[in-house]
Amino acid sequence: MIFTFSFIGCYDLDQETDFGLGEQEYELAVPLINSKITIGKISEESKGNTSIRFDAEGKATVLYNGEVIRRSTAAIFPPLPGILPIPIIDSISKVEIFEKEKYLVKKAIFNGTKIKFVFENALPQNVNINMRIPELSKDGKIFERDFVLIYNGSSPSRLTTEEISVDGWTLESQDNALTYHYKARLVDGSPVKLDLAQMTFDVIKFSYIDGYLGYHVFAVDGNIIDVGLFDKWKSGSFDFADPKITLSVDNGFGLPVRSQVNKMELTSITGKTVNLESEFINTGINFAYPSFSEIGLIKTTHFVFDKSNSNIREIFNEKTKNIAYDINALVNPDRDTTIKGFIAGDSYFVVRVAVEVPFLGSVNNVVICDTLDIELDDAKDILSAEFKAITSNDFPADMKVQAYFLDDTGTNIDQLFSGDGILLPAATLQTNGKTLPGTEKIDFIDFDKTRFELIRKSKKLVLVATINTTGSDQKKELWVYDHYGIGLKLGAIIKYKKN
């Protein structure tokens, strides 16, 4: 519960009394604050990924939703730039395209890749060359091209072919390799071995690939949420009934994926750190992935850490301010090379984290505060002041309120209400679990000249509220609704002398 007030009073004593005759005493009514802060208004002002949601009945829940990791196909199989030519050392040469230690590719469809060949021959004759790649096919036909290496009067003769697009061509292999099979013949049909044969490519990219696609670790760490809800919470306890942290995964990779939560650390407003504990922290969470019959589909998994499988309830009752995490997403976590998976060019993998804290619980002497800027220096020649405070409380919780005047060094100068403050009783709770509007309470507070002169130096007004759920000793759980709020109207009748 966050309470915010606005200091809206401003006045000009000279302007109000220019019509006066001689030295006289005057009284001036000055409005200072007129505010009604509700949970609904707080929700409207929520920024970023944190918000307050209300169900159909108006029950409030604080929510955070954030995307913590997103990976595309390139993270599993990044484009491979063609830095060096691939040598074709004989008329039949098998060349490994992928690292056997990392991948075992069974099928891949090229997309956005161009290749070209370079041939050299020292004989003073033209050479006819036929190049075949049996593992590369399209529309049922294997890759085959014919070239002519022309002797131009000097040796060696050299041919660099034009770029050849292999978009849509399918590579099928059992050992991560392509076989280059060329036949080179002179004009009379005699076979000849070329002095140099090479293939180059610009970049290897695929629109689809399957097989064992390697073990990958996607690591991410940072802050999940800054729980602004508790910034004003100074002491006491709020026993939340059912907080949750949900990991959600959208997975378009046809590959096994498992979470590895190395750390889920929650820090309270006092600086205390507590780790989320759960058997699933230790074992990890396996996420669904599409099968070969579901290529193009996204499989979504939701996993909830709640009070039934973790210590999250105890953690949030420690007044959590933020949550730091260290989470890995493991692809092919068991490194089982017999598992055949796939990725497509538009496949992606997304992990989201959601924090959900329903405003259902019990309150035991929770202390919250808020700070207002005030400026009373213009109020001079004051003889006395009578403050009038009209307050109301819609919450199903007793509340004690005090206000402190602070100078520009933060030193407490005085307080508005006597003793430890005014008591705002809990609003009447109906059988449906909601309260009736709070009853207005009126208080008058007198400040003599000396006391007002003291607070005239104040720069801040700190409002402190202590909240206690009715029957909190029995830990009675109650919902907070969107219309719950605190009303405060503050004005003053100022008596002053006009010279």
C-alpha positions in Angstrom: 0.0 0.0 0.0 1.6 3.3 -1.1 0.1 6.6 0.0 0.9 9.8 -1.8 -0.3 13.3 -0.9 0.1 16.7 -2.6 0.8 20.0 -0.9 -1.4 22.4 -2.9 -1.8 25.4 -0.6 -0.3 28.8 -1.6 -1.3 32.2 -0.5 -0.2 35.9 -0.5 -1.1 37.7 2.8 -0.4 41.1 1.3 -2.8 40.5 -1.6 -5.5 39.2 0.7 -5.4 42.3 3.0 -4.5 45.4 1.0 -7.9 46.8 1.9 -7.1 46.9 5.6 -6.8 50.1 7.5 -3.9 50.5 10.0 -2.3 47.9 12.2 -4.9 45.2 12.7 -5.2 41.4 13.4 -6.6 39.3 10.6 -7.7 35.7 10.2 -7.2 33.9 6.9 -8.5 30.4 6.1 -5.8 28.6 4.0 -6.5 25.2 2.3 -3.4 23.0 2.3 -4.2 19.5 1.3 -7.3 17.9 -0.3 -6.4 14.3 -1.3 -8.1 10.9 -1.6 -5.6 8.3 -2.6 -7.0 4.9 -3.6 -5.5 1.7 -4.8 -7.1 2.3 -8.1 -5.4 5.6 -8.6 -2.0 4.1 -7.6 -2.6 1.5 -10.4 -3.3 4.2 -13.0 0.1 5.8 -12.1 2.0 2.5 -12.3 5.0 2.6 -14.7 7.2 0.1 -16.3 6.6 -3.6 -16.0 5.0 -3.4 -12.5 1.3 -2.8 -12.2 -1.7 -3.5 -10.0 -4.4 -5.7 -11.4 -8.0 -5.9 -10.3 -10.3 -8.8 -10.9 -14.0 -8.5 -11.6 -14.7 -7.9 -7.9 -12.0 -5.3 -7.5 -9.5 -7.4 -5.6 -6.0 -6.1 -6.0 -2.9 -8.0 -7.0 0.5 -6.5 -7.7 2.0 -7.9 -10.9 5.4 -7.8 -12.6 6.0 -9.2 -16.0 9.4 -9.2 -17.7 11.1 -10.9 -20.6 14.5 -12.1 -19.3 15.9 -14.0 -22.2 15.1 -14.4 -26.0 17.1 -16.4 -28.4 16.7 -17.0 -32.1 18.0 -19.8 -34.4 21.3 -18.0 -34.7 22.0 -18.7 -31.0 21.9 -22.4 -31.7 23.4 -22.4 -35.2 25.0 -19.0 -36.0 25.7 -18.1 -39.6 29.1 -19.4 -40.6 31.1 -16.8 -42.7 33.3 -18.1 -45.5 36.7 -17.0 -44.4 38.9 -19.6 -46.1 38.3 -21.7 -49.2 37.6 -25.4 -48.8 40.2 -27.5 -50.6 39.1 -30.3 -52.9 42.3 -32.4 -52.8 41.2 -35.2 -55.1 38.5 -36.0 -57.6 36.5 -37.5 -54.7 36.9 -35.5 -51.5 34.9 -35.6 -48.4 35.0 -32.4 -46.4 33.6 -31.9 -42.9 31.2 -28.9 -42.8 30.2 -29.0 -39.1 32.2 -29.7 -35.9 31.6 -33.4 -35.0 32.3 -32.6 -31.4 29.4 -30.2 -31.3 26.9 -31.1 -34.0 25.6 -34.2 -35.8 23.6 -32.7 -38.6 21.3 -35.0 -40.5 19.4 -32.6 -42.7 19.7 -28.9 -43.4 18.1 -26.6 -46.0 20.3 -23.7 -47.2 18.9 -20.2 -47.1 20.9 -17.1 -48.3 24.0 -19.0 -49.2 26.1 -18.7 -52.4 29.0 -20.9 -53.4 31.6 -20.7 -56.2 34.5 -22.9 -57.4 38.1 -22.2 -58.3 40.0 -24.6 -60.7 43.6 -24.6 -62.0 45.3 -26.8 -64.6 48.9 -26.6 -66.0 48.2 -28.4 -69.2 48.0 -26.2 -72.4 44.5 -27.4 -73.2 40.9 -26.7 -72.3 39.5 -28.9 -69.6 35.8 -29.9 -69.2 34.8 -30.2 -65.5 31.7 -31.9 -64.1 31.1 -31.2 -60.3 28.7 -33.3 -58.3 27.8 -33.1 -54.6 25.7 -36.2 -53.8 24.6 -35.0 -50.3 23.1 -31.9 -51.8 19.7 -32.1 -53.6 16.7 -30.2 -54.7 13.4 -31.4 -56.1 14.8 -35.0 -56.1 17.9 -34.1 -58.1 21.5 -34.0 -56.7 23.7 -30.9 -57.2 25.6 -31.1 -60.5 27.3 -28.4 -62.6 29.5 -28.3 -65.7 32.3 -25.9 -66.3 35.0 -25.3 -68.9 38.5 -24.3 -67.9 39.8 -22.5 -70.9 43.5 -22.4 -71.8 44.4 -18.8 -72.7 47.9 -19.3 -73.8 49.6 -19.2 -70.4 49.9 -21.8 -67.7 48.4 -22.5 -65.4 44.9 -21.8 -66.6 42.5 -20.6 -63.9 38.8 -20.5 -63.6 36.8 -18.8 -60.9 33.1 -19.6 -61.4 30.2 -17.2 -60.9 28.4 -17.4 -57.5 25.8 -20.1 -57.4 22.8 -19.8 -55.1 22.0 -22.9 -53.1 18.9 -21.5 -51.5 16.4 -24.2 -51.0 18.9 -27.0 -51.6 18.9 -29.7 -49.0 22.0 -31.2 -47.3 21.5 -34.8 -46.1 24.5 -36.4 -44.4 25.3 -39.0 -41.8 28.7 -37.6 -40.8 28.5 -33.8 -41.1 30.3 -33.8 -44.5 29.8 -33.0 -48.1 31.5 -35.1 -50.8 32.9 -33.2 -53.8 33.1 -35.5 -56.8 34.5 -33.9 -59.9 35.4 -35.4 -63.3 38.0 -33.4 -65.4 38.6 -34.4 -69.0 40.6 -33.0 -71.8 39.0 -32.2 -75.2 39.8 -35.8 -76.4 38.1 -37.3 -73.3 41.2 -38.2 -71.4 40.8 -37.8 -67.6 43.0 -35.4 -65.8 43.6 -34.4 -62.2 43.3 -30.7 -61.6 46.3 -28.9 -60.0 43.9 -26.9 -57.8 40.2 -27.3 -56.9 38.5 -25.2 -54.2 35.0 -24.2 -53.1 34.3 -21.0 -51.4 31.0 -19.6 -49.9 29.9 -16.2 -48.6 28.1 -17.4 -45.5 26.4 -20.7 -44.5 22.8 -20.2 -43.3 19.9 -22.5 -43.1 16.1 -22.1 -43.0 15.8 -25.5 -41.4 18.2 -28.0 -39.7 17.8 -31.2 -37.7 19.9 -33.8 -36.0 21.8 -33.5 -32.7 22.3 -29.7 -32.6 24.7 -29.5 -29.6 24.6 -28.6 -25.9 24.1 -24.9 -25.3 23.9 -22.7 -22.2 22.0 -19.4 -22.3 22.9 -17.4 -19.2 21.1 -14.3 -17.9 21.4 -12.4 -14.7 20.1 -9.2 -13.3 17.2 -7.7 -11.4 13.8 -9.1 -12.1 11.7 -6.6 -10.1 12.1 -3.6 -8.0 9.1 -4.1 -5.7 8.0 -0.4 -5.3 5.1 -1.7 -3.2 7.3 -1.9 -0.2 9.4 1.3 -0.5 7.3 3.0 2.2 7.2 -0.1 4.5 9.4 0.6 7.5 8.5 -2.0 10.1 5.9 -4.6 11.1 4.7 -7.6 9.1 2.3 -8.3 6.3 1.5 -12.0 6.0 0.8 -12.4 2.3 -1.3 -15.5 1.8 -0.3 -16.6 -1.7 2.6 -14.9 -3.5 3.9 -16.5 -6.7 6.8 -16.4 -9.1 6.0 -17.9 -12.5 8.6 -18.9 -15.2 7.0 -19.0 -18.6 8.7 -20.4 -21.7 7.7 -20.1 -25.3 9.7 -22.6 -27.2 9.8 -22.9 -31.0 12.9 -25.0 -31.0 12.3 -28.7 -31.5 14.9 -29.4 -28.8 14.8 -30.3 -25.1 15.3 -27.3 -22.8 15.7 -27.2 -19.1 16.0 -24.3 -16.7 18.9 -24.2 -14.3 18.2 -21.7 -11.5 21.6 -21.0 -10.0 20.3 -18.2 -7.8 16.9 -16.5 -7.0 17.8 -14.1 -4.3 15.3 -11.7 -2.7 16.5 -8.6 -0.9 14.3 -6.8 1.7 14.1 -3.1 2.2 16.4 -3.5 5.2 19.1 -5.1 3.0 18.5 -8.7 4.3 18.9 -11.3 1.5 17.1 -14.6 1.4 17.3 -17.3 -1.2 14.3 -18.9 -2.8 14.3 -22.6 -1.8 12.6 -25.4 -3.7 13.4 -28.9 -4.9 12.9 -27.5 -8.5 15.8 -25.1 -7.9 18.0 -28.1 -7.5 16.5 -30.4 -10.2 15.7 -27.8 -12.8 12.5 -27.5 -14.8 12.0 -29.3 -18.2 10.1 -27.2 -20.8 7.9 -28.5 -23.5 9.1 -28.4 -27.1 7.5 -29.2 -30.5 7.8 -32.6 -32.1 8.6 -33.2 -35.8 4.9 -33.2 -36.5 4.6 -29.8 -34.9 7.2 -27.8 -36.8 6.3 -24.2 -36.8 4.3 -24.4 -33.6 5.2 -22.8 -30.3 5.0 -24.9 -27.1 4.4 -22.9 -23.9 5.2 -24.0 -20.4 4.3 -22.3 -17.2 5.9 -23.2 -13.9 4.9 -21.6 -10.6 6.9 -21.2 -7.5 4.3 -20.9 -4.8 3.8 -21.7 -1.1 3.2 -25.4 -1.9 6.7 -26.0 -3.4 8.9 -23.2 -2.1 9.6 -20.8 0.8 8.2 -17.9 -1.3 5.6 -16.9 1.3 8.1 -16.5 4.0 10.4 -14.5 1.7 7.8 -12.0 0.7 6.8 -11.5 4.3 10.4 -10.2 4.7 9.3 -7.0 2.8 11.0 -7.9 -0.5 12.4 -4.9 -2.4 13.9 -6.6 -5.3 14.8 -10.0 -6.7 18.1 -10.8 -8.3 18.4 -13.9 -10.4 21.0 -16.1 -12.1 19.2 -18.5 -14.5 20.6 -20.7 -17.2 18.5 -22.2 -20.0 20.1 -25.5 -21.1 19.5 -26.8 -24.6 20.0 -30.6 -24.9 20.8 -30.6 -21.1 21.6 -34.3 -21.0 23.9 -34.1 -24.0 22.3 -37.2 -25.5 23.5 -37.3 -29.1 20.8 -39.9 -29.9 18.1 -37.2 -29.5 17.2 -35.8 -32.8 15.8 -32.3 -32.8 15.3 -29.4 -35.2 15.2 -25.6 -35.5 13.7 -23.5 -38.3 14.8 -20.1 -39.5 12.1 -18.3 -37.6 12.3 -20.4 -34.4 12.8 -18.6 -31.2 13.0 -19.3 -27.5 11.7 -16.9 -24.8 11.8 -17.0 -21.0 9.5 -14.6 -19.1 9.3 -14.1 -15.3 6.1 -12.9 -13.6 5.8 -12.0 -9.9 2.3 -12.1 -8.5 1.4 -10.8 -5.0 -2.3 -10.9 -4.2 -3.3 -8.3 -1.7 -4.7 -11.0 0.6 -3.2 -11.3 4.0 -3.0 -9.9 7.5 -1.2 -6.8 8.8 0.5 -6.5 12.2 1.7 -3.0 13.0 3.1 -2.3 9.6 4.6 1.2 9.5 4.7 3.1 6.2 5.6 6.7 5.5 5.6 9.3 2.8 7.3 12.7 2.4 5.9 16.0 1.2 7.6 19.2 0.1 6.3 22.2 2.0 7.2 25.9 2.0 6.0 28.1 4.9 8.6 30.9 4.7 6.1 33.3 3.2 3.9 33.1 6.2 5.3 36.0 8.3 3.9 38.0 11.3 1.8 34.9 12.3 0.2 35.2 15.8 -1.2 31.7 15.8 -2.7 29.0 13.6 -5.4 26.4 14.0 -5.0 23.4 11.7 -8.1 21.4 10.8 -7.5 17.8 9.6 -10.3 15.7 8.1 -9.3 12.1 7.6 -11.0 8.9 6.5 -9.9 5.3 6.2 -11.5 2.8 3.8 -9.2 0.0 4.7 -10.3 -3.0 6.8 -7.4 -2.1 9.1 -6.9 0.3 12.1 -4.5 3.0 11.2 -2.6 5.5 13.4 -1.3 8.6 11.6 1.3 11.1 12.6 3.0 13.9 10.6 6.4 15.4 11.3 7.9 18.7 10.2 11.5 18.5 9.0 14.0 21.3 8.3 16.3 21.3 5.3 18.8 19.1 7.2 16.2 16.4 7.8 15.9 17.3 11.5 12.6 16.8 13.1 11.2 20.2 14.2 7.8 19.3 15.5 4.8 17.1 14.9 1.3 17.9 13.7 -0.8 15.7 16.0 -0.2 15.3 19.8 1.1 12.1 21.3 1.7 9.2 18.9 -0.9 10.5 16.4 -4.5 10.1 15.6 -6.3 6.8 15.3 -8.3 6.0 12.2 -10.5 3.0 12.9 -10.9 0.3 10.3 -13.8 0.8 8.0 -16.8 -1.4 8.7 -16.4 -4.8 7.0 -19.4 -6.2 5.3 -20.3 -9.9 4.9 -19.1 -9.8 1.3 -15.6 -9.1 2.5 -15.6 -5.4 1.4 -15.8 -2.3 3.6 -18.2 0.6 3.7 -16.7 4.0 3.0 -14.6 5.2 6.0 -16.2 7.7 8.4 -14.6 11.1 8.4 -12.7 12.2 11.5 -12.1 15.8 12.3 -9.3 17.1 14.5 -8.2 20.6 15.4 -4.6 21.3 16.3 -3.5 24.7 17.7 -0.1 26.2 17.1 0.9 29.4 19.0 3.2 32.0 17.6 6.4 30.4 18.9 5.4 26.9 17.7 4.4 28.2 14.2 7.6 30.2 13.9 9.4 27.0 14.5 7.7 25.0 11.8 7.9 27.9 9.3 11.5 26.7 8.8 10.3 23.3 7.7 10.9 22.0 4.2 9.4 18.5 4.5 6.3 17.0 6.0 6.7 13.3 6.7 3.5 11.4 7.1 3.8 8.1 9.0 1.0 5.5 9.2 0.9 2.4 11.4 -1.5 -0.2 10.1 -3.0 -3.1 12.0 -5.5 -5.5 10.6 -8.6 -5.8 12.9 -8.1 -9.1 14.7 -4.5 -9.3 13.5 -3.4 -11.3 16.5 -5.5 -14.1 15.0 -3.8 -13.4 11.6 -7.1 -12.7 10.0 -6.7 -12.6 6.2 -8.4 -9.8 4.3 -8.5 -8.7 0.6 -7.5 -5.1 -0.5 -9.9 -3.7 -3.1 -9.5 -1.1 -5.8 -11.7 1.5 -4.1 -9.9 1.4 -0.7 -8.1 4.6 0.1 -7.2 7.2 2.6 -8.8 10.7 2.6 -7.0 13.7 4.0 -8.1 17.3 4.0 -5.8 19.7 5.8 -6.4 23.4 6.2 -5.5 26.2 8.7 -7.0 29.3 10.1 -4.1 31.7 10.4 -4.2 34.7 12.7 -1.7 37.4 11.8 -1.0 41.1 12.2 -0.9 43.4 9.3 1.4 46.4 9.7 
